Amino acid sequence: MTEPTLLEQIWANRTLVWMFTAFVIAVLFAFRPGSRKTHRDSADIPFRHDDKPASDDEADGHHKEARS
């Protein structure tokens, strides 16, 4: 029996190749040029109202959030 070549070994592990390719695509998508502003804006969502309360409507009993 002959020993499989490198390409035959890679083809035998095609799921591994697919997962590695998907990982590389995800990393390239996350670090694409021009995405810094989008990522920074998303990261700052929890801290948007740190300087002041969201609004004074909560004193009237009207909540803007889904939960009460």
C-alpha distances in whole Angstrom, upper triangle without the diagonal:
4,7,9,12,16,17,14,15,19,18,17,20,22,25,25,25,28,30,30,31,34,35,35,37,40,40,41,43,45,46,47,50,53,52,54,57,55,53,57,59,56,56,60,61,61,64,66,69,69,72,74,74,72,76,79,78,77,81,82,79,77,73,71,68,67,67,71
4,6,9,13,14,12,13,16,16,15,18,21,24,23,23,26,28,28,29,32,33,33,35,37,38,39,41,43,43,44,47,50,49,51,54,53,51,54,56,54,54,58,59,60,62,64,67,67,71,73,72,71,74,77,77,76,79,80,78,76,72,70,67,65,66,70
4,7,10,12,10,10,13,14,13,16,18,21,20,20,24,25,25,26,29,30,30,32,34,35,35,38,40,40,41,44,47,46,48,51,50,48,51,53,51,51,55,56,57,59,61,64,64,67,69,69,68,71,74,74,73,76,78,75,73,69,67,64,63,63,67
4,7,8,6,6,10,10,10,13,15,18,17,17,20,22,21,23,26,27,27,29,31,32,32,35,36,37,38,41,44,43,45,48,47,45,48,50,48,48,52,53,54,56,58,61,61,64,66,66,65,68,71,71,70,73,75,72,70,66,64,61,60,60,64
4,6,5,6,9,10,11,13,15,18,17,16,19,21,20,21,24,25,25,27,29,30,30,33,35,35,35,38,42,41,43,46,45,43,46,48,47,47,50,51,53,55,56,60,60,63,65,65,63,67,70,70,69,73,74,72,69,66,63,60,59,60,64
4,5,5,6,9,10,11,12,16,14,13,16,18,17,18,21,22,21,23,26,26,26,29,31,31,32,35,38,37,39,42,41,39,43,45,43,43,47,48,49,51,53,56,56,59,62,62,60,64,67,67,66,69,71,68,66,62,60,57,56,57,61
4,5,5,6,9,10,10,14,13,11,14,17,16,16,19,21,20,22,25,25,25,28,30,30,30,33,37,36,38,41,40,38,42,44,42,42,46,47,48,50,52,55,56,59,61,61,59,62,66,65,65,68,69,67,65,61,58,56,55,56,59
4,5,5,6,9,10,13,13,12,15,18,17,18,21,22,22,24,26,27,28,30,32,33,33,36,39,38,40,43,42,40,44,46,43,44,48,48,50,52,53,57,57,60,62,62,60,63,67,66,65,69,70,68,65,62,59,56,55,56,60
4,5,5,6,9,12,11,11,14,16,15,16,19,20,20,23,25,25,26,29,30,31,32,35,38,37,39,42,40,39,42,44,42,42,46,46,47,50,51,55,55,58,60,60,58,62,65,65,63,67,68,66,63,60,57,54,53,54,58
4,5,5,6,9,8,7,11,13,12,13,16,17,17,19,21,22,23,25,27,27,28,32,35,33,35,38,37,35,38,40,38,38,42,43,44,47,48,51,52,55,57,57,55,58,62,61,60,64,65,63,60,57,54,51,50,51,55
4,5,5,9,9,8,10,13,13,14,16,18,18,20,22,23,24,26,28,29,29,33,36,34,37,40,38,36,40,41,39,40,43,44,45,48,49,52,53,56,58,58,56,59,62,62,61,64,65,63,60,57,54,51,50,51,55
4,6,8,9,10,12,14,14,15,18,19,20,22,24,25,26,28,29,31,32,35,38,36,38,41,39,38,41,43,40,40,44,45,46,48,50,53,54,57,59,58,56,59,63,62,61,65,65,63,61,57,55,52,50,51,55
4,6,5,7,9,10,11,13,15,16,17,19,20,22,23,25,26,28,29,32,35,33,35,38,36,34,37,39,37,37,41,41,42,45,46,49,50,53,55,54,53,56,59,59,58,61,62,60,57,54,51,48,47,48,52
4,5,5,6,9,10,10,12,14,15,16,18,20,21,22,24,26,26,30,32,31,33,36,34,32,36,37,35,35,39,39,41,43,45,48,49,52,53,53,51,54,58,57,56,60,60,58,55,52,49,47,45,46,50
4,5,5,6,9,10,10,12,14,15,16,18,20,21,23,24,25,29,31,29,31,34,32,30,34,35,32,33,36,36,38,40,42,45,46,49,51,50,48,51,54,54,53,56,57,55,52,49,46,43,42,43,47
4,5,5,6,9,10,11,12,14,15,17,18,20,21,23,24,28,30,28,30,33,31,29,32,34,31,31,35,36,37,39,41,44,45,48,50,49,47,51,54,54,53,56,57,55,53,49,46,43,42,43,47
4,6,5,6,9,10,11,12,14,15,16,18,20,21,22,26,28,27,29,32,30,28,32,33,31,32,35,36,37,40,41,44,45,48,50,50,48,51,55,54,53,57,58,56,53,50,47,44,43,44,48
4,5,5,6,9,10,11,12,14,15,16,18,20,21,24,27,25,27,30,28,26,30,31,29,30,33,34,35,38,39,42,43,46,48,47,45,49,52,51,50,54,55,53,50,47,44,41,40,41,45
4,5,5,6,9,10,10,12,14,15,16,18,20,23,26,23,25,28,26,24,27,29,26,27,31,31,32,35,36,39,40,43,45,44,43,46,49,49,48,52,53,50,48,44,42,39,38,39,43
4,5,5,6,9,10,11,12,14,15,17,18,22,24,22,24,27,25,23,27,29,26,27,30,31,32,35,36,40,40,43,45,45,43,47,50,50,49,53,54,52,49,46,43,40,40,41,44
4,5,5,6,9,10,11,12,14,16,16,20,22,21,23,26,24,23,26,28,26,27,30,31,33,35,36,40,40,43,45,45,43,46,50,50,49,53,54,52,49,45,43,40,39,41,44
4,6,5,6,9,10,10,12,14,15,19,21,19,21,24,22,20,24,25,23,24,27,28,29,32,33,36,37,40,42,42,40,43,46,46,45,49,50,48,45,42,39,36,36,37,41
4,5,5,6,9,10,11,12,14,18,20,18,19,22,20,18,22,24,21,22,25,26,28,30,31,35,35,38,40,40,38,42,45,45,44,48,49,47,45,41,38,36,35,36,40
4,5,5,6,9,10,11,12,15,18,17,18,22,20,18,22,24,22,22,26,27,29,31,32,36,36,39,41,41,40,43,47,47,46,50,51,49,46,43,40,38,38,39,42
4,5,5,6,9,10,10,14,16,15,17,20,18,17,21,22,21,21,25,26,28,30,31,34,35,38,40,40,38,41,45,45,44,48,49,47,45,41,38,36,36,37,41
4,5,5,6,9,10,14,15,13,15,18,16,14,18,19,17,18,22,22,24,26,28,31,32,35,36,36,35,38,42,41,41,45,46,44,41,38,35,32,32,34,37
4,5,5,6,8,12,14,12,14,17,15,13,17,19,17,17,21,22,24,26,27,31,31,34,36,36,35,38,42,42,42,45,46,45,42,39,36,34,34,35,39
4,6,5,6,9,12,11,13,16,15,14,17,19,18,19,22,24,26,27,28,32,33,35,37,38,36,39,43,43,43,47,48,46,44,40,37,35,35,37,41
4,6,5,9,11,9,11,14,12,12,15,17,16,17,20,21,24,25,26,29,30,33,35,35,33,36,40,40,40,44,45,43,40,37,34,32,32,34,38
4,6,9,10,7,9,12,10,9,12,14,13,13,17,18,20,22,23,26,27,30,32,32,30,34,38,38,38,41,42,41,38,35,32,30,30,32,35
4,6,9,7,8,11,11,10,12,15,15,15,18,20,22,23,24,28,28,30,33,34,32,35,39,40,40,43,44,43,41,37,34,33,33,35,38
4,6,6,8,11,11,11,14,16,16,17,19,21,24,25,25,29,30,32,34,35,33,36,40,40,41,44,45,44,41,38,35,33,34,36,39
4,6,7,10,11,12,13,15,16,17,20,22,25,25,25,29,30,31,33,34,33,36,40,40,41,44,45,45,42,39,35,34,35,38,41
4,6,7,8,10,11,13,14,16,17,19,22,22,22,26,27,28,30,31,30,33,36,37,38,41,42,42,39,36,32,32,33,35,38
4,6,5,6,9,10,11,12,14,16,19,20,20,23,25,26,28,29,27,30,34,35,35,39,40,39,36,33,30,29,30,32,35
4,5,5,6,9,10,10,12,15,17,18,18,21,22,24,26,27,26,29,33,34,34,37,39,38,36,32,29,28,30,32,34
4,6,5,6,9,10,11,13,16,16,15,19,20,21,23,25,23,26,30,31,31,34,36,35,33,30,27,26,28,30,32
4,6,5,6,9,10,11,15,15,15,19,20,22,23,24,22,25,29,29,30,33,34,34,31,28,24,24,25,27,30
4,5,5,6,9,10,13,14,14,18,19,21,23,24,22,26,29,30,30,33,35,34,31,28,25,24,25,27,30
4,5,5,6,9,12,12,12,16,16,18,20,22,20,24,27,28,29,32,33,33,30,27,24,23,25,27,29
4,5,5,7,10,10,10,13,15,17,18,19,17,21,24,25,26,29,30,30,27,24,21,20,22,24,26
4,5,6,9,10,10,14,15,18,19,20,18,21,25,25,25,28,30,29,26,23,20,19,20,22,24
4,6,7,9,10,13,14,17,19,19,18,22,25,26,25,29,31,30,27,24,21,20,21,22,25
4,6,5,6,10,10,13,15,16,15,18,22,23,23,26,28,27,25,22,19,18,20,22,24
4,5,6,9,10,13,14,14,12,16,20,20,20,23,25,24,22,19,16,15,17,18,20
4,6,8,8,12,13,13,12,16,19,20,19,22,24,23,21,18,16,14,16,17,18
4,6,5,9,10,11,11,15,18,19,19,22,24,23,22,19,17,16,19,19,21
4,6,8,9,10,9,12,16,17,17,20,22,22,20,17,15,15,18,19,20
4,6,6,6,6,9,13,14,14,17,19,19,18,15,14,14,17,18,18
4,6,7,9,12,15,17,16,18,21,21,20,18,17,17,20,20,20
4,7,9,12,14,17,17,18,21,22,21,19,18,19,22,22,22
4,6,8,10,13,13,15,17,18,18,16,16,17,20,20,20
4,6,7,10,10,11,14,15,14,12,12,13,17,17,16
4,7,9,9,12,14,14,12,10,9,10,14,15,15
4,6,7,9,11,12,10,9,9,11,15,16,15
4,5,6,8,10,9,10,11,13,17,17,15
4,5,5,7,6,7,8,11,14,15,13
4,5,5,5,5,8,10,13,12,10
4,5,7,9,12,14,16,16,13
4,6,8,11,14,16,16,13
4,6,10,12,13,12,9
4,7,9,11,11,9
4,5,8,8,7
4,7,9,9
4,5,7
4,7
4
